[in-house]
Amino acid sequence: MQFLENNHLLGLIIGISTFLIIGIFHPIVVKAEYYWGTRCWWIFLVTGITGIILSLLTDNVLFAALLGVFAFSSFWTIKELFEQEERVRKGWFPKNPKRTYKF
């Protein structure tokens, strides 16, 4: 950690990690909606709340920042789940033939 701070790399690491966290959540949204629909939104709510709590409990700036990004990406995923359902309804993404849809 001291190396990152001394060489002014902390912001760069946080930025790259934020990019990766957000990038990982996109396929998670697509797969979660495909297999479970929007009824799994509460999992992301619990994950987000857990991330916030862990972020508040850590003294490490890097981990606190990344946990915060993870938490709010989880919250954003809730919104994206419902938007993904709309994209499936429009035919932009495939429907799961094993599920029944409300549309």
N, C-alpha and C positions, 0 to 999 in steps of 0.2 A: 504494500500500500504506500509505503514511504517512497518507493521508487517512482510510482505513478504520480505522486504529488510533487516530488522534486523535479521530475522531468515534464511537468505540466501535461500529463497524458490522461488524467482522470476524466476530464470532459470528453475526450476522444473515445475512451473506453465506454463511458455512459452512452454516448451517441450511437456508437456501433451496436452496443447491446440493446438499446432501445429499438433500433432498426430491426434487429434479429427477433426480438420478442414480438413486435408487431407483425413481422413477416410470418412467424410461426402460428400466430393466432388466425390468420386467414384460412389455411387448410383445416384448422380445427373447427372453425365456424361451418365450413362446407360439409365436413364429415358429420359433425354433431347434428346439423339440420337433416342430413340425409338419413341417418340412422334413428334419431330420436325426435326429430321435429323441434318445435319451440318449447316443448315441455321440460327440457333440460336446462332452462334459463337459470333456475335457482342454483345449480352447481356453480355457475360462473359468478353469481352473487356471493355465495359462500367463499369461493376462491378469492374474490376481490376483497371482501371484508377481512379474510385471513391475511392477505398480502398487506393491507393497511396496518393491521395490528402488528405484524412482524416488522414492518417498516418503522413503526413507532418505537419498537422495543430494541432495535439494534443501534449500536453506537457508530458503526462503520458507515461512512457517508456513501461509499460505492454501493454497498448492499442495500442501504436504505433507499437510495435513488432507484435501483433496479427493482426492488420490491414494490415501490410506488408505481413505477411504469407497468409492472406486471399486474398490479391490483387494478389500475384504471384501464388497462387493456382488457382485463376480465369484465369490467363493467361495460366497456364499449362492445364487447362480444355479445352481450344481452341484446343490445339494439341491432347488431348485425345479424343475429339469429332470426329475428322477425323480418328483417329486410331480405335475408336469404330465402325465407319462405316465399316472399313476394317474387323474388327472382325465379324460383322454381315454378311458381304459378304462371309466370309469363313465358316459361319455357326456355329460359336462359341457362338453367342448370337441370340435370336429369332428376326425375322423380324416382323414389325408391319403390319398386313394384311390390314390395312386401308390406308397405305401409298404406294406411288409408288417410287421405287428405280431407280437410274440411272445405276445400274448394272444388 
